[in-house]
Amino acid sequence: MPEHRPLQPASPWVEVVASQADWDAADPDLLRTTYAQLVWIRAFEQYVLDLAGAGLIHGPAHSSIGQEGGAVGSTLALTSHDTVNGSHRGHHQFLAKALHHVEPKGLDPLAAPSDDVRQVLLRTLAEIAGLDRGWSHGRGGSMHLQWKDAGAMGTNAIVGGGVPQAAGFAWSHRHAESDAVSVTYFGDGATNIGSTLETMNLASAWHLPVCFFIENNRYAVSTTVDEATGEPRLSARGLGFNIAAWKVDGMDPLAVHLAMTEAVEHMRRGRGPTLVEADTYRFFHQNGGFAGSAFGYRTKEEEQEWRARDPLTQTAGHLVRRGLLSEEQTEQALSQAKAVMDEIGAELLEPDPDGKPGRRRIKPAEWPDPSWVNVGVRGDLSELDDAPIVTDESSIAVADTTFIDAISTVMGRRMETEPGIVVMGEDVHRLNGGTNGATRGLTERFPGRILGTPISENAFAGLAGGIALDGRFRPVVEFMYADFMWVAADQLFNQIAKARHMYGGSGGVPLVLRSKVAMGTGYGSQHSMDPAGIFATSAGWRIAAPSTPYDYVGLMNTALRLQDPVVVLEHVDLYTSSGPGPVDDWDYCLPVGKSAVRRAGSDVTVLSYLGMTPYVLGAVEEYADLDAEVIDLRWLDRASVDWDTIEQSLTKTNKILIAEQGALGTSYGGWLADEIHRRYFDLLDAPVWRVTGGEASPSISKVLERAAIAQQDEVVAALAEIARY
């Protein structure tokens, strides 16, 4: 018979229960502040539900009524330097952090609110209602609340979407040699999603001071915890990642506070991440002011049992029992908060002149200006005002340089001059510069700043997004293959791309993503895509596509100055190629929105980029019957395309061909051709011609792969067709 040796988890897992003795020993000011925060949040949430019932909230109103105890108990263990982010049900988390920021010494439940407290309530209500006075001028609404000054880094509508960012905030805290910690709030549903679990592993491996705070309210919409997971004690998730875990009654604010105080102390001492599970209950349905029982997935008896444990009534009972407040005073606090919310609402609302008596509407002056709809999708490039922009490219001395050496040299130069840059990705710290040599020599030169990550693109892309949102450091992320962007699609397209605009347009997201296009290498359908067409549809990203060592240096230097996220595409065909590169000036920048005319001509304009550009130039030389002008686009995003150069060329040639290697379905040229038709219809003597790969992704067979992609032969054939037109 084999011997069975019991194994023990490496990290502690405990349940914290607050006794009456703990309530008796608690600081009176802490208890009064706790009650005051609970009262203000409850009054606020009820007012939001009233507005939603009157049709004055556009979109969802995810009430946190019933769950306030977890948010208040936990945030009172934090400081303004600590950061939090949360989920779509995040009003209580946001308000608790904001109120603690403006009143760090505590709140008196009987005192009239300060102007700062009123402003927090007013601006939060305005944001939820989609109004200009909101934190993000109404763009974020109920599910995207952010006030970075208070350490409230943003709530999030994607389940688990904000969790990786919280690890980025934690990394920034630690790297800045601060003792601040990061807390990410999410529900029971998010404990089963990949981004959450990936981030737990990454945070543990890197010993980051981040607390995973699970609000276990028993239901993901209507699906119960018991249905959704084999281990309904969700704090057990910590054990698998060697994360210290606490389980606590989330309806008991003091118990939460005691547990959170221990967790925060654990993190401040450098012991790594923590996990706190607070068992709580939302009194209403997923959205709106009806109980869950109205939809049939909960019983009224269950709801009554949980309502009997309301954190407000529990806290009020202890305050009365200890003689800190009378019953009348606890009711007075509630009445006062309700009256103040009515006053605040009156600043935003007025009687509806076209409605029934008593009906209200939003004051027209409170709405954002519709013309502001696209402002802040990306920055205004003012960060380049003092950049060494090259306009005369002949002013830079060049010599023959290999493409991969240009990548590693310029990155080393930037890390040498800018200590805030950090590089992360799979295997970037080993193999003499990663799988292609792009980080050669950098690990030894910059210890602690070349970070080899687990294979978890969603987690480390989101962590980098958090670092960028924090703003103290600038992450450079490497994806080994562009196809892996689909693995991290939520973080790239829902989070990083949208953050600047969604949170009001003013805060930057300085992040550079490097990735390679590998078609032609035999790596098959899942390692070969050109993602330019996908990124071009995602407002917020800038796209740089260098085809020479000289361009790579200048474009990367520019990308590393921008406050927008930039994807810098690389092509494996170019890695081993040689071309002009700088001799001694590794600091110059190439302007955003400026292409390069690689060959002047008069018969047809050919647009290309990245690894397709050399094939185009070869085809133009091979097919001499047309005098083609070749434009290397360099910048591919909608805001950065060099429309002026394209127009000048079309004015001469009146014909245009877009040449790319990638598959037809994800084609970059598709949207570009549409835009050219709309902009320059009167200049065109023919529809836009296009060269692309086939419908299918490249496959492993050398013959089938060549048939799936475009190279020089396909461009020659297109030029011959144009010549016959």
C-alpha positions in Angstrom: 0.0 0.0 0.0 1.3 3.5 -0.8 2.0 5.8 2.1 -0.3 8.9 2.2 1.3 12.0 3.6 -1.1 14.8 4.5 -0.1 18.1 2.9 -0.6 21.5 4.5 -1.1 24.8 2.8 1.8 27.2 2.9 -0.3 30.2 3.8 -2.7 30.8 6.6 -6.5 30.7 6.2 -8.5 32.0 9.1 -12.0 33.2 9.9 -12.3 36.4 11.9 -15.4 36.8 14.1 -16.0 40.0 16.1 -17.4 39.3 19.6 -19.4 41.7 21.7 -16.2 42.3 23.7 -14.6 43.5 20.4 -17.4 45.9 19.9 -17.1 47.1 23.5 -13.3 47.6 23.1 -13.6 49.4 19.7 -12.6 53.1 19.6 -15.8 55.2 19.8 -14.7 57.5 17.0 -14.2 54.5 14.8 -17.7 53.2 15.5 -19.2 56.7 15.0 -17.4 57.1 11.7 -18.4 53.6 10.6 -22.0 54.4 11.3 -21.8 57.8 9.6 -20.3 56.3 6.4 -23.0 53.5 6.4 -25.7 56.1 6.7 -24.4 58.4 4.0 -23.9 55.5 1.6 -27.3 54.0 2.3 -29.1 57.4 1.8 -27.1 57.9 -1.4 -27.9 54.5 -2.8 -31.6 54.8 -1.9 -31.7 58.2 -3.7 -30.1 56.6 -6.8 -32.8 53.9 -6.8 -35.5 56.5 -6.5 -34.1 58.3 -9.5 -33.8 55.1 -11.4 -37.4 54.3 -10.6 -38.4 57.7 -12.0 -36.5 57.0 -15.2 -33.8 59.6 -14.5 -30.8 57.2 -14.5 -29.8 56.2 -18.0 -28.5 52.7 -17.8 -28.1 50.3 -14.9 -28.2 51.2 -11.2 -26.4 48.4 -9.4 -27.3 49.1 -5.8 -25.0 48.1 -3.0 -27.7 48.3 -0.3 -26.9 45.6 2.2 -23.3 45.3 1.2 -22.0 48.6 2.7 -20.4 46.9 5.7 -17.7 45.3 3.7 -16.7 48.5 1.9 -16.8 50.7 5.0 -15.1 48.3 7.3 -12.3 47.7 4.9 -11.6 51.3 3.6 -11.3 52.6 7.1 -8.2 50.5 7.5 -6.6 52.4 4.6 -5.1 55.8 3.9 -5.4 58.2 1.0 -2.1 56.8 -0.4 -3.6 53.3 -0.6 -5.5 52.6 -3.8 -8.7 50.7 -4.5 -10.6 49.7 -7.6 -13.8 47.8 -7.9 -16.6 46.2 -9.9 -19.7 47.3 -11.6 -21.4 47.3 -8.2 -19.0 49.8 -6.7 -20.9 52.9 -5.4 -20.3 51.9 -1.8 -16.6 51.2 -2.4 -16.0 54.4 -4.2 -17.9 56.5 -1.6 -16.3 54.9 1.3 -12.8 55.6 -0.1 -13.7 59.2 -1.1 -15.4 60.1 2.2 -12.4 58.7 4.1 -10.1 60.8 1.9 -11.9 64.1 2.5 -12.5 63.3 6.2 -9.5 61.2 7.3 -10.1 62.0 11.0 -13.6 60.6 10.8 -17.2 61.6 10.4 -19.7 62.5 13.0 -23.1 61.0 12.1 -25.0 63.9 13.7 -22.9 66.7 12.3 -23.9 68.6 9.1 -21.8 67.4 6.2 -18.8 69.5 5.3 -18.6 71.1 1.8 -16.1 68.4 0.8 -18.6 65.6 1.8 -21.3 67.4 -0.1 -19.1 67.6 -3.2 -18.3 63.9 -3.0 -22.0 63.1 -2.9 -22.9 65.6 -5.6 -20.2 64.7 -8.1 -20.8 61.0 -7.6 -24.6 61.4 -8.1 -23.9 63.6 -11.2 -21.6 60.9 -12.6 -24.1 58.2 -12.1 -26.7 60.3 -13.9 -24.3 61.0 -16.8 -23.9 64.7 -16.1 -21.1 67.1 -16.7 -20.4 67.7 -13.0 -19.5 64.1 -12.5 -16.0 62.9 -11.9 -15.6 61.9 -15.5 -18.1 64.4 -16.9 -20.8 61.7 -17.1 -18.8 59.4 -19.4 -18.2 56.7 -16.8 -21.7 56.7 -15.2 -22.6 54.2 -12.5 -20.1 51.5 -13.4 -16.9 53.6 -14.0 -16.3 55.8 -11.0 -12.8 57.2 -10.6 -11.2 59.9 -8.4 -7.5 59.3 -8.4 -6.7 62.0 -5.9 -8.6 59.9 -3.3 -6.9 56.7 -4.4 -10.1 55.5 -6.1 -8.6 54.3 -9.3 -11.8 53.2 -11.1 -14.7 50.8 -10.8 -15.2 48.5 -13.8 -18.1 47.0 -15.7 -16.2 43.9 -16.9 -16.4 41.0 -14.3 -12.8 40.7 -13.0 -11.6 43.3 -15.5 -10.1 45.6 -12.9 -8.3 42.9 -10.9 -5.1 42.8 -13.0 -4.9 46.6 -12.9 -4.9 46.5 -9.1 -1.8 44.4 -9.2 -0.2 47.1 -11.4 -1.1 49.7 -8.7 0.6 47.4 -6.1 3.7 47.0 -8.3 3.9 50.8 -8.6 3.6 51.3 -4.8 6.3 48.8 -4.1 8.7 50.0 -6.8 8.3 53.6 -5.6 9.4 52.3 -2.2 6.1 53.2 -0.6 4.3 51.2 2.0 1.0 51.9 0.3 -1.2 48.9 -0.6 -3.8 48.2 -3.3 -7.2 46.7 -2.8 -9.4 45.2 -5.6 -13.0 44.6 -4.8 -15.0 42.0 -6.8 -17.8 39.6 -6.4 -18.2 35.9 -6.2 -18.7 35.6 -9.9 -15.3 37.1 -10.6 -13.6 34.4 -8.5 -14.1 32.0 -11.4 -12.8 34.2 -14.2 -9.3 33.8 -15.7 -8.0 37.3 -15.2 -8.7 37.0 -11.4 -6.9 33.7 -11.0 -4.0 34.7 -13.3 -3.5 37.9 -11.3 -3.6 36.0 -8.0 -0.8 33.8 -9.2 1.2 36.8 -10.6 0.8 38.8 -7.4 1.9 35.9 -5.3 4.9 35.2 -7.5 6.0 38.8 -7.4 5.0 39.4 -3.7 2.9 42.4 -4.5 1.0 44.3 -1.8 -2.5 43.7 -3.3 -5.6 42.6 -1.4 -8.2 40.5 -3.3 -11.4 41.5 -1.5 -14.2 39.2 -2.4 -17.7 40.5 -1.7 -19.5 37.1 -1.6 -23.1 38.2 -2.0 -24.1 34.6 -2.9 -25.4 35.3 -6.4 -23.9 36.2 -9.7 -27.1 37.8 -11.1 -29.3 34.8 -10.3 -26.7 31.9 -10.3 -25.8 30.8 -6.8 -22.2 30.3 -5.5 -23.0 26.6 -4.9 -24.0 26.2 -8.5 -21.0 28.0 -9.9 -18.1 26.5 -7.9 -17.1 23.3 -6.3 -15.7 25.2 -3.3 -18.2 27.8 -2.1 -15.8 29.0 0.6 -14.2 31.5 -1.8 -11.4 32.5 0.5 -10.0 29.0 -0.2 -8.8 30.4 -3.6 -5.9 32.0 -1.7 -4.4 28.6 -0.6 -3.7 27.5 -4.2 -1.6 30.6 -4.8 0.1 30.8 -1.3 -1.9 33.9 -0.4 -2.8 34.5 3.2 -6.6 34.5 3.4 -9.3 35.8 5.8 -13.0 34.9 5.9 -15.3 37.3 7.7 -19.0 38.2 8.1 -19.4 41.1 5.7 -22.6 42.2 7.4 -20.5 43.0 10.5 -18.4 46.2 9.7 -16.2 45.8 12.8 -15.3 42.2 11.9 -14.4 43.3 8.4 -12.3 46.2 9.8 -10.4 43.8 12.2 -9.7 41.4 9.4 -8.7 44.1 7.0 -6.4 45.7 9.5 -4.6 42.4 9.8 -4.4 42.0 6.0 -3.1 45.5 5.5 -0.4 45.0 8.2 0.6 41.8 6.4 1.0 43.7 3.1 2.8 46.7 4.6 5.4 44.4 6.1 6.3 43.1 2.7 4.7 39.7 3.1 2.9 39.7 -0.2 -0.7 39.7 -1.3 -3.8 38.9 0.8 -7.3 37.7 0.2 -10.4 38.7 2.3 -13.7 37.1 1.7 -16.7 39.0 3.2 -20.0 37.1 3.2 -22.6 39.7 2.4 -25.9 40.1 0.7 -27.4 42.6 -1.8 -30.9 43.4 -0.7 -32.1 44.1 -4.2 -31.8 42.4 -7.6 -28.7 42.7 -9.8 -30.0 46.0 -11.1 -32.8 48.3 -9.9 -35.0 48.6 -6.9 -36.8 45.2 -6.9 -35.9 42.3 -4.6 -34.4 39.2 -6.0 -37.5 37.3 -4.9 -39.5 39.2 -7.5 -37.6 37.4 -10.1 -38.0 34.0 -8.5 -34.4 33.0 -7.8 -34.5 33.9 -4.1 -37.2 33.4 -1.4 -38.7 36.2 0.7 -37.7 34.2 3.8 -34.0 34.2 2.8 -34.2 37.9 2.1 -35.8 38.6 5.5 -33.1 36.6 7.3 -30.3 38.7 5.7 -32.2 42.0 6.2 -32.3 41.1 9.9 -28.5 41.4 9.8 -28.4 44.8 8.1 -25.0 46.4 8.9 -26.7 49.7 9.6 -29.0 48.3 12.3 -26.2 46.1 13.8 -23.9 49.1 14.1 -26.6 51.4 15.4 -27.5 48.7 18.0 -24.0 48.6 19.3 -23.7 52.4 19.4 -26.9 52.6 21.4 -25.9 49.7 23.7 -22.6 51.5 24.5 -24.3 54.8 25.1 -22.5 56.5 22.2 -25.8 57.4 20.5 -29.4 57.2 21.4 -32.0 55.4 19.2 -33.4 58.8 18.4 -30.0 60.0 17.3 -29.4 57.0 15.0 -32.7 57.9 13.4 -31.8 61.5 13.3 -28.6 60.7 11.3 -30.6 58.8 8.7 -33.2 61.6 8.4 -30.5 64.2 8.0 -28.7 62.2 5.3 -31.9 61.7 3.4 -32.6 65.5 3.6 -29.2 66.3 2.4 -29.6 63.9 -0.6 -32.8 65.7 -1.5 -30.9 69.0 -1.4 -28.1 67.7 -3.5 -30.6 66.3 -6.0 -32.3 69.6 -6.2 -29.1 71.0 -7.6 -29.4 68.7 -10.6 -33.1 68.3 -11.0 -36.1 70.5 -11.8 -39.8 70.1 -12.3 -40.6 68.6 -15.7 -42.6 71.3 -17.5 -44.1 68.8 -19.9 -44.7 66.0 -17.4 -47.3 65.1 -14.8 -47.4 67.1 -11.5 -44.5 66.0 -9.3 -42.5 64.6 -12.2 -38.9 65.9 -12.5 -36.2 66.1 -15.1 -32.5 66.7 -15.3 -31.7 70.4 -15.6 -30.7 70.9 -19.3 -27.6 72.9 -18.2 -26.3 69.8 -16.4 -25.8 67.6 -19.5 -22.4 67.4 -21.1 -22.0 69.3 -24.5 -22.6 66.7 -27.2 -19.7 68.1 -29.2 -17.4 66.8 -26.5 -18.3 63.2 -27.4 -14.9 62.2 -28.9 -12.6 64.6 -27.0 -10.1 62.6 -25.0 -10.1 59.4 -27.0 -6.4 60.1 -27.2 -4.2 63.0 -26.1 -3.3 66.2 -27.9 0.4 65.3 -28.3 1.5 68.2 -26.2 3.9 65.8 -24.4 6.0 66.0 -27.6 6.5 69.8 -27.4 10.0 69.4 -26.1 10.9 66.2 -28.0 13.8 66.1 -30.4 11.6 65.7 -33.4 13.4 65.1 -36.7 11.9 66.8 -39.7 15.0 66.6 -41.9 15.9 62.9 -41.8 19.2 63.5 -43.5 20.4 65.3 -40.4 20.8 62.0 -38.6 24.0 60.1 -39.4 23.2 56.5 -40.3 25.1 53.3 -41.0 24.1 49.7 -41.8 22.4 48.3 -38.7 20.6 45.1 -38.0 17.0 45.5 -37.1 17.1 43.5 -33.9 20.2 45.4 -32.7 18.3 48.7 -33.2 15.5 47.3 -31.0 17.7 46.3 -28.1 20.0 49.4 -28.3 17.2 52.0 -28.3 15.4 50.2 -25.4 18.7 50.2 -23.5 19.2 53.9 -24.2 15.7 54.8 -23.0 16.0 52.7 -19.8 19.4 54.4 -19.2 18.0 57.9 -19.4 14.4 57.2 -18.1 14.4 55.2 -14.8 10.6 54.9 -14.9 10.6 52.5 -17.8 10.0 48.8 -17.0 9.9 45.9 -19.5 7.8 42.8 -19.0 6.9 39.7 -20.9 7.4 36.0 -21.3 11.1 35.1 -21.3 12.3 38.6 -21.8 14.7 38.3 -18.9 16.6 35.2 -20.2 17.7 33.6 -23.4 20.1 36.4 -24.1 17.4 38.9 -24.8 14.2 36.9 -25.1 13.2 34.7 -27.9 14.5 37.1 -30.6 17.2 39.1 -28.8 15.1 42.3 -28.3 16.2 42.7 -24.7 19.8 41.5 -25.1 22.0 42.7 -22.2 19.2 44.7 -20.5 18.6 42.3 -17.6 22.2 42.7 -16.3 22.2 46.5 -16.9 18.8 47.2 -15.3 18.2 44.7 -12.5 14.5 44.6 -11.4 13.3 46.3 -14.5 13.2 43.5 -17.0 10.4 41.3 -15.6 9.9 37.8 -16.9 6.2 37.0 -16.5 4.1 33.8 -16.1 2.3 32.7 -19.2 -0.7 34.9 -18.5 -1.1 37.6 -21.0 -4.4 38.9 -19.6 -2.9 39.3 -16.2 0.4 41.0 -17.1 -1.1 43.2 -19.8 -3.7 44.4 -17.2 -1.0 44.8 -14.6 0.9 47.0 -17.0 -2.4 48.9 -17.6 -2.6 49.5 -13.9 1.0 50.8 -13.8 0.2 53.2 -16.7 -3.0 54.4 -15.0 -1.0 55.0 -11.8 1.3 57.2 -13.9 4.6 56.9 -11.9 6.2 54.4 -14.2 5.9 53.5 -17.9 5.5 49.8 -18.8 6.7 48.3 -22.0 5.0 45.0 -22.6 6.2 42.3 -25.0 3.8 39.7 -26.5 5.8 36.9 -28.0 3.3 36.6 -30.9 0.5 39.0 -32.0 -2.1 36.3 -31.9 -1.7 36.3 -28.1 -3.4 39.7 -28.1 -6.7 37.8 -28.3 -5.9 36.1 -25.0 -5.6 39.5 -23.4 -8.4 41.1 -25.5 -10.3 42.4 -22.4 -7.3 44.2 -21.0 -6.2 45.6 -24.4 -9.5 46.7 -25.9 -12.0 47.0 -23.0 -9.6 48.4 -20.4 -6.4 50.1 -21.7 -7.9 51.4 -25.0 -11.0 52.9 -23.4 -9.6 54.1 -20.0 -8.6 57.6 -21.0 -11.9 58.5 -22.7 -14.1 56.6 -20.2 -12.7 58.4 -17.2 -13.1 61.9 -18.6 -10.3 62.2 -21.2 -7.7 64.0 -19.1 -5.6 61.1 -17.6 -3.0 59.5 -19.7 -2.3 55.7 -20.2 1.4 55.7 -21.0 2.0 52.1 -22.1 3.9 50.6 -25.0 3.0 47.1 -26.3 5.5 45.4 -28.6 4.6 42.3 -30.6 5.8 40.5 -33.7 4.1 39.4 -36.9 5.4 36.0 -37.7 3.8 34.9 -41.0 6.2 33.1 -43.2 7.9 31.3 -40.3 5.9 28.1 -40.3 4.4 28.8 -36.9 0.8 28.3 -38.2 -2.6 29.8 -37.7 -2.2 30.8 -34.1 1.2 32.4 -34.2 1.1 34.4 -37.5 -1.5 37.2 -37.5 -1.1 40.8 -38.4 -3.2 42.6 -35.8 -3.1 46.1 -37.4 -6.6 45.9 -38.7 -7.9 44.9 -35.3 -6.1 47.7 -33.4 -7.3 50.2 -36.0 -10.9 49.6 -34.9 -10.1 50.2 -31.3 -10.2 53.9 -30.5 -7.5 54.9 -28.0 -4.5 52.9 -29.4 -1.9 54.4 -31.5 -0.2 52.0 -33.9 3.4 52.3 -35.0 4.7 50.0 -37.8 8.5 50.5 -38.6 10.1 48.9 -41.5 13.7 50.1 -41.1 16.1 50.3 -38.1 16.1 54.1 -38.4 12.3 54.2 -38.3 12.2 51.8 -35.3 14.5 54.0 -33.2 12.6 57.2 -34.0 9.1 55.6 -33.6 10.0 53.9 -30.4 11.4 57.0 -28.9 8.2 58.8 -29.8 6.0 56.0 -28.4 7.9 56.2 -25.1 7.0 59.8 -24.7 3.3 59.6 -25.5 0.6 59.6 -22.9 -1.5 57.3 -25.1 -1.1 53.5 -25.3 1.0 52.6 -28.4 1.3 49.2 -30.0 4.7 48.9 -31.9 4.5 46.2 -34.4 7.5 44.2 -35.5 7.9 41.6 -38.3 10.1 38.6 -38.0 11.2 39.1 -41.7 12.9 42.3 -40.6 14.7 41.1 -37.4 17.7 39.7 -39.3 17.6 42.3 -42.0 20.0 45.2 -42.2 19.3 48.8 -43.1 20.0 52.4 -42.2 20.2 53.0 -38.5 21.6 55.8 -36.3 25.4 55.9 -35.7 25.4 57.9 -32.5 22.1 59.6 -32.0 19.7 57.3 -30.3 17.4 60.0 -28.9 15.7 61.4 -32.0 11.9 61.1 -32.4 9.9 60.8 -35.6 6.7 62.8 -35.6 3.3 61.2 -35.1 1.3 61.2 -38.3 4.2 61.4 -40.7 4.8 58.7 -43.3 7.9 58.1 -45.5 7.9 58.3 -49.3 10.2 55.4 -50.1 10.0 56.0 -53.9 8.6 58.9 -55.9 6.4 58.1 -58.9 3.6 59.4 -61.0 1.4 56.5 -62.2 0.1 54.9 -59.0 0.3 55.4 -55.3 1.2 52.3 -53.3 0.6 52.3 -49.5 2.3 49.7 -47.3 3.8 49.2 -43.9 6.0 46.9 -41.8 7.4 43.8 -43.5 5.4 44.2 -46.6 7.2 47.4 -47.6 10.4 45.7 -48.8 8.2 43.4 -51.0 6.4 46.4 -52.4 9.7 48.1 -53.3 11.0 44.9 -54.9 7.8 44.5 -56.9 8.0 48.1 -58.2 11.5 47.6 -59.4 10.5 44.3 -61.0 7.5 45.7 -62.8 8.9 48.7 -64.6 5.8 49.5 -66.8 4.3 51.7 -64.0 6.0 54.6 -62.3 4.8 53.8 -58.7 5.1 56.1 -55.7 5.6 54.0 -52.6 4.5 55.4 -49.2 5.5 53.6 -46.0 2.7 54.6 -43.6 4.7 54.2 -40.4 1.6 55.2 -38.3 -1.6 53.2 -38.8 -4.2 54.4 -36.3 -7.0 56.6 -37.6 -5.8 59.7 -35.9 -2.2 59.3 -37.0 -2.4 58.3 -40.7 -0.6 60.9 -42.9 -3.6 62.0 -44.9 -1.7 65.0 -46.3 1.0 62.9 -48.0 -1.6 60.4 -49.3 -3.6 63.3 -50.8 -0.5 64.9 -52.4 0.4 61.6 -54.0 -3.1 60.9 -55.2 -3.3 64.4 -56.8 -0.4 63.2 -59.1 -1.3 59.6 -59.7 -5.1 59.4 -59.3 -4.8 55.6 -58.6 -4.0 53.8 -55.4 -3.0 50.3 -54.2 -2.9 49.2 -50.6 -0.6 46.3 -50.0 -0.5 44.2 -46.9 0.4 40.6 -46.0 -2.3 39.7 -43.5 -5.5 37.8 -43.9 -8.5 39.3 -45.7 -10.8 39.1 -42.7 -8.7 41.1 -40.3 -7.3 43.3 -43.1 -6.0 46.7 -42.2 -6.5 47.9 -45.7 -10.3 47.3 -45.6 -11.1 50.3 -43.4 -8.3 52.4 -45.0 -9.7 51.8 -48.5 -13.2 52.9 -47.3 -11.7 56.1 -45.8 -9.8 56.9 -48.9 -12.9 56.5 -51.0 -14.8 58.9 -48.8 -12.0 61.4 -48.5 -10.6 61.4 -52.0 -13.4 60.2 -54.3 -12.9 63.1 -56.7 -9.2 62.4 -57.1 -9.7 58.7 -57.9 -9.8 57.5 -61.5 -10.5 53.9 -60.3 -11.6 52.1 -57.1 -8.9 51.4 -54.6 -6.9 48.3 -55.4 -5.9 46.0 -52.6 -3.3 43.2 -52.1 -3.9 41.1 -49.0 -3.5 37.5 -47.8 -6.2 35.0 -48.3 -9.3 34.3 -46.2 -7.6 31.6 -44.2 -5.0 32.1 -41.6 -1.5 30.9 -42.6 -1.0 27.2 -41.9 2.0 25.0 -41.1 2.6 23.6 -44.6 5.2 25.7 -46.4 3.2 25.6 -49.6 -0.1 26.4 -48.0 1.4 29.2 -45.8 2.9 30.9 -48.9 -0.5 30.6 -50.6 -2.2 32.3 -47.6 0.0 35.4 -47.4 1.0 38.2 -49.8 4.5 39.0 -50.9 6.3 40.5 -53.9 4.6 38.3 -56.6 1.1 39.4 -55.5 2.1 43.1 -55.7 3.6 42.5 -59.2 0.3 41.0 -60.3 -1.7 43.9 -58.9 0.5 46.4 -60.7 0.0 44.6 -64.0 -3.7 44.7 -63.4 -3.6 48.4 -62.7 -1.5 49.0 -65.9 -4.2 47.4 -67.9 -7.0 49.6 -66.5 
